C-alpha cells in the first residue's frame, strides 16, 4: 500500500520575498561599507537606533491598528511590481558594486600633502604629463582619505604619488577587496641621476647640433630619457620634477675638481645655477643599473659609462 504523494511546498508569499530582499540588501551594503568605505557605516549604523525607537513605539500601540497596518502593508508588498522593483534595485546595487571601489590613504604628515591618483601603468606614464585622475589633501588629523575608482570586475591598475614620493608598484583595485596605503611608509622616494656636462660636452654645446645624452636601463635596454646639452647646467634625470639638492655645490665639487684647466669653480656654479629636470619614462630606483652615454652630431658615441643608482641623487660627470 503506497502512501499518497506529498503536496508540493508552498512558495514564499511575495511580501516575504520583498522583505527578504531588503534584508539581504542591508547586509550586503553594510559589508561593502565596512570593507571599502567605513565612513558610510555611520549612515548604515544610524538606522539601528531609529528601528529600535520605532519598535518601542510599536509595542505600545493598540492591537487593532497594528493588525490593520500589517494587513495593509502585506497587501502592498504582495503586488508583483513591488517585488520586482525591490529585486531590480538590489540587482542594480550589486552590479554597481562590481564596478566601483575605493583606495584609502592613511597618514599624519607634518605638513599638508597632496596625494595624486593615476590610472594605468606607471611604466607607460610620461613624466612631463603627470595629470592625475584625482587629488586629495592629506594632513595630520584628517583621517584616511578615500579615492573613488571606477574599475572592471577583473580590476584596474592605479598608482599614487605626492610631490616627492610615489608607490613602488602599481596597485590593482578589485571589486569588494579593500585597498589601503600608509603614507609615507608604503611610498618610496625615487632616485635621481644628475648628469654633469664635462669639458667635451660644453665644447660641443657651441655646435649647431650639440651633444645628446641617452639614459638606458641595463636590464631591459629601454631608453628612459634623452636630452641635449644646450646649457652648462646639470641635467637631473628623474620620473618627477627633480629639484637641485641643497648641498649640490658640496656634492659636485669632487666632479668639478676632475676638470683640468682651473675652471672647476666656474663649471660648478654653472651646474648648480643652470640645473634643470628631464623626465624619465619610468621611476628610477636605488640599486638600479643604467647605461649613460653621449653622442655627437653624427650619432657617434663619444662617451659611455654604467651607473649604479643610490638613494637620493646619484651624480655622474659626462664626457669630462
Secondary structure, DSSP 8 states (H G I E B T S, - for coil): -------------HHHHHHHHHHHHHHHHHHHHHHH-THHHHHHHHHHHHHHHHHHHHHHS-HHHHHHHHHHHHHHHTSHHHHHHHHHHHHHHHHHHTSEEEEEEEE--SS-EEEEEEES-GGG--GGG---SEEEEE-TTS--EEEEEE--TT-EEEEEE-SSEEESS-EEE-TT--EEEEETTTEEE--EEEEEE-HHHHHHTTSSS--EEEEEETTT--EEEEEE--SSS-EEEESS-----TTHHHHTHHHHHTS-SS-HHHHHHHHHHT-EEEE-SS---TT-EEEEEEE-TT--EEEEEEEE--SSEEEEEE--
